[in-house]
Every structure is written in C-alpha cells, then in structure tokens.
Amino acid sequence: MRIREIEPLHEEIYRVLRSSDVVKDKAEFGRDYFGRSRNYMHVLAHGHLAPSADAYRRLRDRLSILAKESQSSETGKVAAGFIRRLDEWLSRC
C-alpha cells in the first residue's frame, strides 16, 4: 500500500494559480507572491523547507489583491479560500 504525500499549502496555491494562468512559473510566484527571490520555491523544495510566517503573510496580502482585482469570480473565490487557510496557519504561529 502506498501512502499519498500531502501537498504543502504553498505548492497547492502555486499549482492552482499556474493552472489558472495567473502566474507563469515558480520564479514569478516566488518573486511576486512571496516577495522573495526568483529561486525561492526551488530553495524550499530542495531544502524540504516551509515558507516563513513573513513569506506567508506576503502571500496572503498578494492573494487579497488578486481576489479584489480578479476579472473572474472563480479566481476570486479560490483566492478567498486560500486566504482563509493562510489565516488559520498564521493564527497558529
């Protein structure tokens, strides 16, 4: 029996935004959504690290802007759902 690996929240957010054509790659996501360097996602993945609370706060803020400015109500709803999950995570820090 194979155990399914749980996808980290930041990877899930990236995957959804990428599939919705909101971001084109991990470099853009790391730079524009985390406010970090273009290789931030690479560093997280290869170091088996989680984003810092500060990086998650920046991600939350950027998703709030996306939710407000989105032309698609579906994108806005998805962003709002991720914001709620990030708020839960941040409340535990």
C-alpha positions as CSV (number, residue, x, y, z in Angstrom):
1,M,0.0,0.0,0.0
2,R,1.4,3.4,-1.0
3,I,0.9,6.4,1.3
4,R,-0.1,9.5,-0.6
5,E,2.2,12.5,0.1
6,I,0.4,15.6,1.4
7,E,1.0,18.7,-0.8
8,P,2.3,21.7,1.1
9,L,-0.1,24.7,1.1
10,H,2.3,26.9,-0.9
11,E,2.7,24.3,-3.6
12,E,-1.0,23.8,-3.8
13,I,-1.5,27.6,-4.2
14,Y,1.2,27.7,-6.9
15,R,-0.3,24.8,-8.8
16,V,-3.8,26.4,-8.8
17,L,-2.5,29.8,-9.8
18,R,-0.4,28.3,-12.5
19,S,-3.2,26.2,-13.9
20,S,-5.4,29.3,-13.9
21,D,-2.7,31.2,-15.8
22,V,-2.3,33.7,-13.0
23,V,1.4,33.0,-12.8
24,K,3.6,31.6,-15.5
25,D,6.3,29.8,-13.4
26,K,7.8,29.3,-9.9
27,A,10.2,32.2,-10.4
28,E,7.3,34.6,-10.9
29,F,5.4,33.1,-7.9
30,G,8.4,33.4,-5.6
31,R,9.1,37.0,-6.6
32,D,5.5,38.4,-7.0
33,Y,3.6,36.4,-4.4
34,F,6.2,35.8,-1.7
35,G,8.2,38.9,-2.3
36,R,11.4,36.8,-2.3
37,S,14.0,35.9,-4.9
38,R,13.0,34.1,-8.2
39,N,14.6,30.9,-6.9
40,Y,12.7,30.9,-3.5
41,M,10.4,28.0,-4.5
42,H,13.4,25.9,-5.6
43,V,15.2,26.5,-2.3
44,L,12.0,25.5,-0.4
45,A,11.6,22.3,-2.4
46,H,15.1,21.1,-2.4
47,G,15.7,22.0,1.2
48,H,12.4,20.4,2.3
49,L,11.5,23.7,3.9
50,A,8.3,25.6,4.6
51,P,7.9,29.3,3.9
52,S,8.4,31.6,6.8
53,A,5.5,33.3,8.5
54,D,6.6,36.6,6.9
55,A,6.5,35.0,3.5
56,Y,3.1,33.5,4.1
57,R,1.8,37.0,5.2
58,R,3.1,38.5,2.0
59,L,1.4,35.6,0.1
60,R,-1.8,36.3,1.9
61,D,-1.6,40.0,1.1
62,R,-1.0,39.3,-2.6
63,L,-3.9,36.9,-2.7
64,S,-6.1,39.6,-1.2
65,I,-5.2,41.9,-4.0
66,L,-5.8,39.1,-6.5
67,A,-9.2,38.4,-5.0
68,K,-10.2,42.1,-5.3
69,E,-8.8,42.7,-8.8
70,S,-9.7,39.4,-10.4
71,Q,-11.9,39.5,-13.5
72,S,-13.0,36.0,-12.8
73,S,-15.3,35.4,-9.9
74,E,-14.0,31.8,-9.7
75,T,-10.4,33.1,-9.2
76,G,-11.6,35.4,-6.5
77,K,-13.4,32.6,-4.7
78,V,-10.3,30.4,-4.9
79,A,-8.1,33.2,-3.6
80,A,-10.5,33.8,-0.8
81,G,-10.4,30.1,0.2
82,F,-6.6,30.2,0.3
83,I,-6.7,33.4,2.3
84,R,-8.8,31.6,5.0
85,R,-6.4,28.7,5.1
86,L,-3.4,31.0,5.4
87,D,-5.2,32.9,8.2
88,E,-5.7,29.6,10.0
89,W,-2.0,28.7,9.6
90,L,-0.8,32.2,10.6
91,S,-3.0,32.1,13.7
92,R,-1.0,29.1,15.0
93,C,2.4,30.9,14.6
